[in-house]
Amino acid sequence: MTNLNEIQSQFSSLNEMQQKAVFHTEGPVLILAGAGSGKTTVLVNRIAYIIKAGLAEPWQILAITFTNKAAGELKERIEAVCGEGSDEVWAATFHSTCARILRRWGDRLGFSSHFTIYDTDDSRRLMKEILKQLDIDEKFLPHKTVLNEISKYKDKMQEPKDIHTAASYDSRLKYIAQAYELYQQRLLTSDAMDFDDLICNTIKLFQQNQDVLEYYQRRFKYIMVDEYQDTNKSQYRLISLLSQARNNLCVVGDDDQSIYRFRGATIENILSFENEFPGAVVIRLEQNYRSTGIILDAANNVIKNNDERKGKTLWTNNPKGERITVHTAASEREEALYIARTILDGKADGRNFSDYAILYRMNAQSNAVEQALSRSGIPHRVIGGHRFYDREEIKDMTSYLQVINNPHDDIRLRRIINKPKRAIGEATMTKVAEIAAGIGESVYSVIRHASDYPTLARAASKLESFAKLIEGLAEAAESGDYSIAELYNLILEHTDYKNYLIAEKDDYEQRIENIDELLSNIIKFMEDYGDDATLGAFLEEISLMTDIDNYDAETDSVVMMTLHSAKGLEFPIVFIPGMEDGVFPSMATIMEAGELNEERRLAYVGITRAKEKLYLIKTKERMLFGSTTHNRESRFITEIPSSLIERTGSENRYMNRQFDGHSPQQRFDPFAKRKSPSPAGAVSDKSYHVGDVVLHKAFGKGMILSTTPMGNDTLLEIAFDSVGTKKVMSNFAKMEIIK
């Protein structure tokens, strides 16, 4: 007979509430796991206890997570604790669990066991065909909108006939219903399902086939769901069906970390758990093993302002720690410079670059920070997104600028010759490249005279038309009559690039924001460099931003990511820039209570990523998406008691500088002629020369190999004894000349 006391003693390393969560195996259980409270440890140990206590065989346990990576890690940890045979635990995502069930039973719904799973791109192509077949104009009803609406209907388990009935006199809704119906017919004919169908069809399978439902209800004696706050309506329905016979359902989550509403997650699932599953036991894991006392106090004070929560208070035995630094910078460039300097100071004091994380509300904020880190020689990598200058649309636009500056740049020319689409295919460009190689000329030289080559006869007019476009833009650049910003707008106008994005890319809104943010970059470059702001100088400047060394994931580097991407991670030191109303919380969420609650949960997630030190940074003015704004301090800062905060920087309403007679609210005119100011706070009074031996605060001793003047700054290439060769900007370098 199993000795439960002896088995339970094996879990003595867990705290009291963790043990309670592990040992309470029967009936519905909600484990409210606060940030850093060891929820994965609890989940793994709970499964281990069930197996060791003989309550179930491994194959009778279903553990559902949200990502394949999380499922893989869960399996590894279960095997490490339980040993042989534990690999039979069903640890999988919602979608893979449903796919496994449907592979076996899908014939009951008219699908074979070899059905195809359509990804987003497959669905997009199919919907475009359907809208064309129904003669529905994409401008009136874009395919992306239709697919989004269909996804919402599937989450509610609504069929096309339900939408037809509800449409009444709403012509737009009728079109969506028609498209939905045809979409599902085409999927069935193609023996295919989309991601939403995997969940919905499993629910249909259970509802229409009692024998199949009972089979899985008998099989899964214990069901556990991780990240329950991120589930949607259909996922709740699936779990409810599977667990209703034995009622041994354990869900783990944190209502205060529900931040994926935009993906369809509904916080109501976790808030109403006790109502939906009578007799449920709620266990709160409130002891935090990650952060200092002050960081947790700040997080608790922010999140308590939400009304959509079950309530808990994080505490820790960790030291109280340093106060939170709230820094006020003049602009987003000063904000970025402050971050870079703080990191360099920390590195000089013995910190690793990998100790630092920069978390931001939106991807466009990464631009200024990437520049400051690159100019300072700080290695960094972007997680959950692309570096600003490595994003597809930014590479396209900078390639246009590069080709205008140097038409014989074959690599960049081939990138853009069919962007937007000009019916110039890869086969044609292969012929062009072969001709160019044969006569020893550039690709551009060949396409300018394409009609001279018989093998290019069919595409000659298109090739020469593109060459004329580049030639015209190059002449505009050489004339000196256009600033870089004006030239950039000429490219957008003559290529119609934004409309190309709208037609071709599902995420075109964000891509267009990035295109506008590049204009902000150009404007700032013109401000900094004045008369020296040439196209060639700008292209050389941004070449510093794409240093391949910064991409080495194995090196000691600063991490940058959005707050949404940071969930589940932790870092010794965290910077959250953009702490202003209108940025974080975003303008779109301020006026709607539910959205603002979600933003506050996102702030809570950001704050609790920090283990030792937290920096919240705001600016007095910020240029974003090509325009300048002045926003008040984020309400999330004001919700933190002043006793937990140390304020630095300038608290004046506007920064101390001249606005050329204009209001500080006025948008900068990129085409106006004005004297360029020096970048505030980034001016060096030292003059460096090749051969100088310098001492850098973070990188140590090195010798200057080259100096390249760039406007009112100088690019220095330095061979450091300890970190190798680095490129830094003189005005950003913290160095003294030692000989």
N, C-alpha and C positions, 0 to 999 in steps of 0.2 A: 504494500500500500504506500502511496506517495506521501511523504512527510512534507506538508506545505510549509511548516515553520522552518525546516531546514533549507528548503528551496528559497523561501523569502529572505533568509539571511544572506543569500548570495547577492542581494540587491541593496545591501546596507550602505553602499557608497552614495545612493540617491538621497535627496533631502525628503523631509516628511511628506510634502505634497506630491512630489514625484512618485514616491512609493505608493501613495494612495491611488494615484492614476494608474500605476502598473498593476496593482493587486485587485482593483475593482473591475472585474471582468464581465459581470453579468448585467444585462439590461442596457438601456441607452445611457451613454456617458458623453458629456461635453467637457473637453479639457481646454480651458481658456489659457493659452500659453503666451505669456507676455514676451516681449522682445528679449532675446538673450537668456531665456529661462530654461533652455535645454529640451525643447519639444521633440527633436529628432531622437535624442537619447531616450526619452520616455517612450516614444513609439517603438523603437527597436527593443527596449527592455520589456515592454508590455507583450510583444509578440514572443520574445524569448521565454517569459514567465508562463504564458499560455501553453507553449510547447513542453517546457520542462515539467510543468505541473500536471501534464497529461490531460489537459482540458480539451485539446484538439490536436489533430495531426496537422503538419505544415500545409498540406493541400486543402485543408478546410478553412484557411485564413486568407482573406482578401484585404490587401493594403493598397489603397488608391492614392496616388500622388498626382502632381500636375505636369511634371516634365520627365522625359526619359532619363535624364541625368539623375534626378532625385530618386527615381525608381531603382536605377542601377546602384546608387550609393546605399539605398535602403537594403537591397538584397545582399550587398557585400557585408554590411554591418551585421545583418541577421545571421549570415553564415559564419562570421567571425565569432559571434556570441554562442550560437546554437550548434554549429558544426554540421556534420553529414546529414543529409536529408532535408535540411531547412531551405534548400533551393527550390523546393516545391511550393513554398508560399507564393501566392499570386500577388506579387508586388509590381504594379503597372500603372500607367496613366488611365484616365477615363477612356480615351479613344482606343488605346491598344487593348484594354479589357473588352470593350464592346466589339472591336474588330475580331477578336478571338472567338467570342460567342457567335457572331454573325457568320464567320467562316464555317462554323459547324451547323448552324440552323437557318442560314439565310434563304435556303430554298423554300421555306415556309412563306417568305415574302416575295418570291419570284426572282431571287438572285442566286447565282452559282457560288461555289466556295472559292472561286477565283476572281470575284468581283474586284474592280479597280477602285482605288480611293483617289478622288480628284483633289488636287491641291488648289490653292487660291488662283493660280495662273490658269489652270485647266477650267475652273468655274468661270473665270473672267472671259476666256475665249468662247466658251459655250454660250454665255449670256449675250455676248456681242452678236453671235450668229442668230440667236433667238429674237433679239430686238430688231435685227434686220429683217428676219422672216415675218415678224408681226408689223413691219413698217412703222416702228416707233423711233422717232428721232432721238438720238443720244443727247442732243442739247436740251430736249424737253425732259427726258428721263434717262440719266446716265446709267450705264450698266452697273457701276459700283453702288449706286443708290439702290437699285433693284436687289442686288445681292445682299446688301445690308438689311433691307426690309425682310427679305426671305429668311435670313438668319434669325431675326427677331421672332418671326412667325414660328419657325421651327423650335425655338427655345420655349415658346408657349404651347407647342404641339398643335398648332393650327394648320389645317390643310388648305389647299387652294380654294376648295368649295366654300370654306368658312370666310375667306377673304372676298369671294364673289358675293356672298350673301350680305356682308358688311358694307360692300362698296356703295350700294344704292345709286346715288347720282354722282358719286365722286369718280370722274373719268380717269384720273391719275391712278387711283386705287384699283380700278378695273383693269387698267393696263398691267399693273404689277401682278394682279391675280392671274391674268392670262399668261404672263411671262413665267410666273411661278409654276403654273400647271404644265406648261410646255417644257420647262426646265426639268421637272420631276419625271415627265414622260421620257425625255431624252436620256436622263440618267438611267432609268430602268432599262430602256432599249439598249444602252451601251453597257449594261451590267456594271454600273458604277454608282458610287455614293460619294458625297462630299463629307467634310468633317462633321458638320451638324447632323447629317443623316446617320452617322455611326451611333450617336446617342439616341436620336429619335427612333430609328429603326429597331434598336434593341428594346426600347420601351414598347413599341408596337408589337414586336415579337412576343414579349411577356404578356401584354394585354390580350393578344389574340390567341395565345397558346399556353393555357394554364399548365400543361404538363412540362413545358420548357421552364416556366417560371419556378414551378415547384422543384424541379431538378436542381436549379442553382440555389434556391432557398435552403434545400437540404444540404447541399454541398458546402456552402459558406456558413460555418457555425459562428465565426467572428468576422465582422467587417470593420475596417478602420479607414478613415478618410483624413488625409493631411490637408492643410491649407483650406479648411472648410469655408472660411470667409470669402474665398474666391470662386465658389461654385455658383452656377446659374440655376434657373428654374428647372430645366430638363435634367440636369445632373442630380438635383435634389430628388426629382421624381424617380429616377433610376435607382438611387440609393434606398429610397423609401420602399420601393417594390421588393428589392433584394433582401431587405432586413426585416420585413414585416412579420415573417413567420417565427423566427427565433428571437428577434428584438435585441440582439447583441450588437448594437451599433455604437462605435466610439468615434467621435469626430474631434479633430485637433485643429485649433485655429485661434486667431486673435482678431476680434472685431475692430480693434484699434489699428489694425494693419490691413484693412480692406481698402485697396487702392486701385482696383481694376474694374471699376464701374463701366468705363468706356469699352471694355471687352465683353460686357454683358453680365459680369458678376453682380450678385445681389446680396447685400449685407443682411437682408431680412432672413436668409436661411439660418444664419448663426444666431441672430437676435431672437428668433421665434422657435428655437430648437426645443425648449421645454414644452411649448404648446403643441408642437407637431409630434413629439415623442413623449407622451405622459409617463411620469415616474422617472424622468431623466435626472441624473446626478450631475451637478456642475462642480468641477474641480479647477481651482485657479492656481496657476503656476506664476507666482509674483516675484520670486527671488531671481534677481538678475545676476549673471556671472560675467557679464561683459563690461559694463560701463562704471564710471565713477558715480559717487553719490550725487554730486552737483548736476551731472548730465541727466541722471534719472529724475531728479527733482524738476528740472526744466521740462523734460518730456511729460511728466505727470501734470504739471501746471498748464501745459498747452492743451493736451488731449482732454482734460476735464471740462473744457468749454464746449465739447460736442454733446449733443443730446441723444444721438443714435449710438448708444454703447451700453454694454452690460455692467461696466464698472470694475476696475481693479487698480491697484496702486503698486507699481514696481518698487522694490527695495533691494539693497545689496549690502554685503559685508565688505565690499571693496572700499578703499580709501575715499574720502570726500572729494579729493582732487582739485584741479585748478578751476577757477571761475571761467564761464563762457565769455569769449571775446566777441563783442559786437563792434565791428569796425565800419566807420563811415568813410567812403572814398569819394573823390570828386566825380569820377566817371567810371565807365566799365573798364577803361584801360588802366586807370589807377587801381581799380579793384584787382585786376589781373596782376599788375605789378606788385601789389601788396602780397598776394598769394605767393608769387615767385620768390620775393625777398624773404618771406617767412620760411619757406621751404629751404632756401639756401642757408639761412641762419641755423635752422634745425640740423641740416646736414653737417654744417661746420661744428655743431655741438655733439656730433656722434650719431645722429638719427640716420636711418636709411631712407632713400627716396620712396621706397615701397610702403613706408609707414603712413604716407599721405594719400588721401582721397579727396577729389573735388567733385561734389555732387550738385547738379543743377536741374532746374525745373524743365527747361526745354533745350534741345540740341543746339539751337542757334547761339546760346550763351557760351558754348565751348570755344567759339572763334577767338575772342579776345584773350582768353586764358591760354589757348594753344600758342598764340603769338608770343605772349610774355614768357612762357616756359621755354619755347624754342630759342628766343633771343637770349635767354639766360643760360642756355645750354643744359637745361634740366630734362633728363629723359622722362618720357611720359607715354602712356598708351590709353586709347579710348576703348571702353568696354560697352558692348550693347549698342554700338553705332560706329560710324566712320569718322576718322579725323576730318576736319572741315574741308581741307584741300584735297582729300582723297575721295570725297563723295562724287558720285557719277556726274551730277549736274554741274558741280563746281569744276571738275576736271574738264568737262566739255567746254565751259565758258573760258577757263584759263587756256585751254588748247586753242580756241579761236584767237585769243590775245597773243599767244605764242606764235601762231602761224602768220598773223598780221605783222608781228615783229620780225619774223623770219619765215617766209613762205616755203623755204626749202627744208623745214623740219618735217621729214617724212612721217615719223611716228605719230605726231600730233595731227598732221593733216589727214592721215588715214582714219584717225579716231573720229573726226568731225565731218568728213566728206559726205556721210549719209545720215548726219544728225543736224537738223531734222531730216526725215527721209526724202531723198531726191532720186530714187530709183537707180542708184549707183551701187550695185551689189559687190559682194566680195570677189566674185569671179572676174568682174571688170577690173577691180583694183589689183588683182593678181596679174592680169595682163599688163596693166600700166607699170607695175613694179618690175616685171620682166623686161619690158622695153627700156625703162629707166636704167636698170642694171646693165643692159646690153650696150647702151650708148654712153654710159657714165654720167648721166644727168639725174637730177632730183625728180621725184614724182610730180612736183608742181610744174617743172619745166615741160614734162610730157603732157599733162592735162591741159596746159595753156594752148597747145597745138595738137590736140587730140585728133582733129580731122586729117592731119598729115599721116596718120598711121591706119592702114586698112583694117587691122584687127580690132580697132576701136571705133569703127565707123558707126555702129548702132548706138553707142553711148556718147559719141563725140559732142553732140550739142549740150548734153547734161554736164559733161566734164568741163567744157569750156565756159558754160554758164557759172559753175562754181568758181572757176579760176577768176572770172571777171568780178565776182562778189569779193573775193579775197583781195584782188588787185585794187578795187575801189576803196575798201577799208584800209588797206596798206597806204594808199595815197593820202587818205584822210589823216592817218597817224603821222605820216612824214611831213604833212603840210604845216604842222604846228598850230593849226587853227582850232584843234579840238583837244580838250583835256582828256585824261584817261577815263573819267566818269562819262563824258559825252561819247567817247569812242565805244565804251561798254554799252551804252544805251543804243548806239547805232547798230551794234551787233544784234542786240535783242530785237530791234525793229526790223532789220533786214533779213534775219533768219526766222522770225516768228517763233522763237524757241519756247516761249512760255506756253503758247497754244499747242506746241508739239508735246510738252509735258502733260498738259491737260488731256490730250487725246490718247497718250500712250502709257501713262503711269498712274497706278491706283493711288499712290501717296503724293499726288502732284501738289497738294496744298503745301506740304512741308518742303518739297523740293523748290517751289517758287519762293517760299520764305528764305531758303538758303541762297537762292539767286539774288534776292533783295539784300540779304546780309552781306554778300560779296560787294555790292555797291557801297555799303557802309564801310567796308574795309578799304575800298579805293578812296573814298572821301577822306578817311582818316590818314591814309598815306599822303594824299595831296596836302592836307593840313600840316603834316609833319615835315614834308620835304620841300614845300613851296616851289620855287623855280626849278629845283632838281627833280621834281616829280615826273619823270619820263616813263614811258611804257617799259623800256628796258630795265630801268631801276626797279620798277614795281615787280617785274617778273623775277628779277634777281632776289628781291626781298622775299617773295613767297617761296622761292626755292629752298630757303632755310626752313620753311614750315613742313617740308616733306622729306626731311632727313630720315633715311631708312633705318638708321640706328635706333630711332625712337620706337620702332615696331618690334624689337626683340623682346618677346614675352619673358625670356629667362633673365633679363637684366634687371637691375635694381631701378625701378621706375615708378613715378607717380601715376596713380590711376584716376581716370576721368570717366564719369558716366552720369546718366540721368538718375534722378531719385527713384523712379520706377524700377530701373535696372538694379539698383543697389539693395533691394529687399532681400533679406536673408544673408547679407554679407556684413563684415565688420572690419574696422580699420582703427589703428591707434589714434590718428589725427584726421579730422574731417573738416573741410571747408564747404560751406553752403553759400555761394554768391547769389546775388539777385534777391535779397530779402527785402523786397518792396511790394506794397500793394499794387497790383497790376502786372507784376512779374510772378511773385509767389506770395499770396495766392494770385493766380492768373486773373486777368480782367473778366474773362468769361464766367468765372465761378463766384465772384464776389456777391452778385445780386440773387443767387439762388441757394437756399439753405442747404439742400442735399449735396450740391456740388461743393459748397464751402466746407461742409463736414468732411468730404473726401479729401480736399486739399489739406485740411488740418491733420487728417490721418497720414497724409504723405509727409507733412512736416514732422510728425511724430516718428515715422520711419526714418527720416533723414537724421534727426537728432540722436536716435538710439543706434545708429551705425557707429557712432564714436565711442571708443573705449576709454581714451585718456583726455583728449582735448578737442573742443569744438569751437570753430570760428563761424560766426554768422556775419555776412558782409552785405552792406547796402551802399548805394551811390546816391549822390545828389542830382545827377542827371545821367541818363543812359541812352545811347543810340542803339536802337534795335530795329531791324527790318528797314533801315534807311531813314528813320526819323528819330528825333530826340524827344524824350519825355522826362518829366520831373514827377516822381511818385513819392508818397509818404512812406514812412517806415512800415514794414510788414506788421500786420496785426499779430502775427505769431511771435514776434519779438516782444511786443508790448504785453503779451500774456505770460512772459517769463518774469518772475520777481526780480527787481533791480539788485537784490542782495546776491543773486547768482551770476550777475553780469559785470564785466569790466569793459568800459567803453574806450575805444581808441579812435584816432582820426579826427577829422574836422566835423563839427556838428552844425556849421553854418548852413543856411538854407541853400545858397548857391555858392559855387566855388569862386574864389577871388581872381577873376580875370576879366579882360575886356571882351565885349561881345560886338565890337565894331559898330556900336550905336544901335544894335538890334536888341529886341527883347530876348532873354535867355530861353523863352519858350519857342522862339522862332526856329524853324528847321534850317539846317545849314544848306546853303546854295552851292552845289559842287562846281557850278560854272562861273561863280563870281571870282574876280581877281582879288586876292588879298595876300598879305604877308603871312607866312607860315610861322606859327609859334613853335617853340621847342616842346617836345613831349614832357609834360610836367612830371617832376620827380624822377626823371630818367636821364639826367644830364651829367656827363663826366667832365671834370676839369683836367684830366690826365691826357697826355699825348703818347700813344703807344707806337713802337717801331719794331720792324722785323729784327729778331735777335734779342729783344728784351727778355729778361727772365722775370717772370711775374709770380706773385703769390695770390691765388684765388681763395676766398674764404671757405668754399666748399670743396673745390677740386685740388687744392694744394699747389705745389710748384710746377711751373711749366714755361716753355719757351715759345714766343710768338713766331710762327712760320710765315704768315702773310697778313697784310692789312689791305682791305678793299673799301675805299670811301663809298658811302651810300647816303647821299643827301647830307643831313646834319649828324650822321652817325658813321661808324666804321665797323665793318665785319672783320673780326679777328679770328684767325685759325691758329690754335694753340696746341702744342704737344705737351700734355701734362704727364708727369712721372707716374701717377697712380691710376688715371682713368683713360689714358690714351688721348688721341687728337679730338678736339671739340671745336665747334664754331660758335662764337658768342658775339653779341653786339657790344661795342665798347661802352655805350651809355648804360647798359644793363649789367656790365661786369663789375663784380666787387673784387678789385685787384689792387695790389700795390706793386710797383716796380722795385725789384730788389737788386738788380744790376743790369 
